[in-house]
Amino acid sequence: MSKHSVLELLIGGTSIRRLPTIGLPEPSSPLRYISTRARAPQLGFDDVLLSGLANDGGLYLPATWPQFSATEIASFAGLDYPALAARIMAPFVEGSVLAKDLEGLTRQAYAGFTHSAVAPLKQLAANDWLVELFHGPTLAFKDYALQAVGLMFDRVLKARGARITIVGATSGDTGSAAIEATKNKDAVDIFILHPEGRTSDVQRRQMTTVDAANVHNIAVRGTFDDCQDMVKAMFADEAFRNDIRLSAVNSINWARIMAQVVYYFWAGVHVGAPQRAVAFSVPTGNFGNVFAGFVAQRMGLPVAKFIVGSNSNDILTRYFETGAMTMSGVVPTLSPSMDIQVSSNFERLLFESMGRDGAAVSRLMDQFKQSNGYAVPEAAHREMLKHFAGQRLDDKGTTRVISEIYRETGELIDPHTAVGVYAGRHAGLDRGIPRLTLATAHPAKFPAAVEAATGIYPPLPQALTDLFDRKERFTTLNNDLSEVKAFVRQHARR
Ligand SMILES: *Cc1c(COP(=O)(O)O)cnc(C)c1O
């Protein structure tokens, strides 16, 4: 390269503006987001929100981690949940239209939650706590992110004068949480496919009894996999995707992770952080929830360990034990929201633990696709084990733990939470460290398992007692892609 061209590089582009200006602080520029596979364009928050997946197949992460000092974290203890949510999310949405009134948004998002603390802590034993994340409209932790993210979609789209169509497939929890988050939002139409006759009555009714013009439930004459295949095919059809402005709200969306970071700070400061370190036990499926905890740690929260709880679908436990990610079939369990084959958000941890080497992550993901397995490089695996440990519990153990907790404390816990409690208690943590288990679902969402373990049928909370009297609205369609596409085209308001 000639001297001339080097000089052009130095003065060209943006580098000239980054020369240090003595005595003046650097102008703060809004946070940019980068893909875990390094080949997608960097985006600002609003585009990351609307696009979900990066166009190189990777997942978006902020280019740098915002930091909170110990003094700032200590001051969080005085805030209520919506105020804390606005504080935690503010650095991530700088430069977005959302920045103007973020606390207004979080107040609205959590106003309908049925516990005034939003995410109350409950003590089970010495240094052993539950963080109850089931006081939202659909009784599972997904409401904590989706209620805020639904409002974010609506505000960003309105500011742009744009609209989107959300299409998703569900076997249970995600569909209802997404519907509750987007119902009556003018800028959004939502279509949720569920397999006819294969969801529980509570789960189906939580989706089909929502009375809103922009909500469309489709019962497909097929299986969950058929539903998911059709959604994938719709995303793969570029003309269709552009025509209806297709979007997704699945857990790979960065905005959902961001909103989940809040309750890690919330719970941590209420049991003594930042003066002492805490530990979290997280019933895990797609790895989105526990990764949000890792983000909180990156931002300054002192966390001694994250315990990743799995049911018999233990790909993650096996990974932490061996350093190798190897796929196997999925078996149905009492904790269906953790019945996963692959944890898509694990890619984010991989990226962080491999020194943010997107090309290397991309190669491992290609390998995974080809051979259903990959080995994490030794150094990255060791790095992960500093912060994470895995534990598994089968259905028999899950029933036993639900029953034990009931006898010890009088509390009814759901099967997912039971896996978390067990994992936290068996991870060999120092007894002096407060252990926080995320209670991810209300026991009434899984009444049969709770009744089998305790003899008590957990009643639905007040707001849902008439669920079985409400009118259901859904359209039954054949397991036929063109039929489903035609229905979506016809009902999406563009
Ligand atoms: C979705 C879900 C999980 C798994 O969370 P991930 O973020 O996918 O790891 C655990 N428990 C319940 C009740 C859920 O709905």
The ligand as a MOL file (V3000), in Angstrom:
LIG
                    3D

  0  0  0     0  0            999 V3000
M  V30 BEGIN CTAB
M  V30 COUNTS 15 15 0 0 0
M  V30 BEGIN ATOM
M  V30 1 C -40.0660 -20.1660 27.8370 0
M  V30 2 C -40.0340 -20.8000 29.1760 0
M  V30 3 C -38.8320 -21.2910 29.7390 0
M  V30 4 C -37.5180 -21.2950 28.9880 0
M  V30 5 O -36.9740 -20.0180 28.8500 0
M  V30 6 P -35.7960 -19.7330 27.8170 0
M  V30 7 O -35.6170 -18.2700 27.7720 0
M  V30 8 O -36.2840 -20.2810 26.4940 0
M  V30 9 O -34.5850 -20.4660 28.2990 0
M  V30 10 C -38.8720 -21.7880 31.0320 0
M  V30 11 N -40.0220 -21.8550 31.7320 0
M  V30 12 C -41.1910 -21.4150 31.2260 0
M  V30 13 C -42.4280 -21.5250 32.0430 0
M  V30 14 C -41.2480 -20.8640 29.9320 0
M  V30 15 O -42.4200 -20.4200 29.4350 0
M  V30 END ATOM
M  V30 BEGIN BOND
M  V30 1 1 1 2
M  V30 2 1 2 3
M  V30 3 2 2 14
M  V30 4 1 3 4
M  V30 5 2 3 10
M  V30 6 1 4 5
M  V30 7 1 5 6
M  V30 8 2 6 7
M  V30 9 1 6 8
M  V30 10 1 6 9
M  V30 11 1 10 11
M  V30 12 2 11 12
M  V30 13 1 12 13
M  V30 14 1 12 14
M  V30 15 1 14 15
M  V30 END BOND
M  V30 END CTAB
M  END
